[in-house]
Amino acid sequence: MSFKKNDMVETVQKKSGLTRKESQELVDHLMETMKNALESDGEILISGFGKFRVQEKKPRRGRNPATGKMMVLDKRRVVTFKCSAKLRDRLNDKNEK
């Protein structure tokens, strides 16, 4: 099961008492702020949750799975996530129950 943006809006609405439109604007603003922070700083740290970081990937050799032809994949930037120790412990405690 995945937690979608719409689910987040509904949760914010229920927990905060904001209207649906206000909740949508809040979630949209938060997402835009996170995108801008990753573009400019390359890193977001949310205490107790984890760290998002932009990493540079070098060009590499790859293969087209449809044709089998070898090709070079361009360099690119990807976002990685490393969860905090608190989140990791919480996840592991839930799995053991």
C-alpha positions in Angstrom: 0.0 0.0 0.0 1.3 3.5 -0.8 0.6 6.7 1.0 -0.2 9.2 -1.7 -0.2 13.0 -1.7 -4.1 13.0 -1.6 -3.8 10.8 1.6 -1.5 13.3 3.1 -4.0 16.2 2.4 -6.8 14.2 4.0 -4.6 13.5 7.1 -3.7 17.1 7.5 -7.3 18.1 7.1 -8.5 15.7 9.8 -5.7 16.4 12.3 -5.6 20.2 11.8 -9.2 21.2 11.3 -8.3 23.1 8.1 -10.5 23.0 5.1 -9.7 20.7 2.2 -8.5 23.6 0.1 -6.3 25.0 2.9 -4.8 21.5 3.6 -4.1 21.1 -0.2 -2.3 24.5 -0.2 -0.3 23.6 2.9 0.9 20.2 1.4 1.6 21.8 -2.0 3.6 24.6 -0.3 5.6 22.0 1.8 6.4 19.9 -1.3 7.5 23.0 -3.2 9.7 24.2 -0.3 11.3 20.7 -0.2 11.9 20.7 -4.0 13.5 24.2 -3.8 15.7 23.2 -0.9 17.0 20.1 -2.8 17.7 22.2 -5.9 19.6 24.9 -4.0 21.1 23.2 -1.0 21.1 19.6 -2.1 20.0 18.4 1.3 17.0 18.3 3.7 17.3 17.2 7.3 14.1 16.5 9.2 15.0 15.6 12.8 13.5 12.3 13.9 12.6 11.4 10.3 15.6 11.4 8.1 17.8 13.1 5.5 17.1 13.7 1.8 20.2 14.3 -0.3 20.9 15.0 -3.9 23.7 12.7 -5.3 25.6 13.0 -8.6 25.7 9.8 -10.6 28.5 9.4 -13.1 27.9 8.3 -16.7 28.0 4.6 -17.0 27.6 1.8 -19.5 24.2 0.2 -19.8 22.2 -2.0 -22.1 18.9 -1.5 -23.8 16.8 -4.4 -22.6 14.7 -4.5 -25.7 17.5 -4.7 -28.2 20.5 -5.8 -26.1 22.5 -2.9 -27.6 25.2 -1.4 -25.3 24.9 2.3 -24.6 26.2 5.0 -22.3 23.8 6.4 -19.8 24.3 10.1 -19.1 25.3 11.5 -15.7 22.4 12.5 -13.6 21.3 13.7 -10.2 19.2 11.5 -7.9 17.6 12.0 -4.5 18.5 9.5 -1.8 16.9 9.1 1.6 18.5 7.9 4.8 16.1 7.4 7.7 17.0 8.6 11.2 17.8 6.2 14.0 14.5 7.1 15.7 12.5 6.1 12.6 14.5 3.0 12.0 14.0 1.9 15.6 10.2 2.6 15.4 10.0 0.6 12.1 11.8 -2.3 13.6 9.7 -2.3 16.8 6.5 -2.4 14.8 7.7 -5.3 12.6 8.5 -7.5 15.7 5.0 -7.1 17.2 
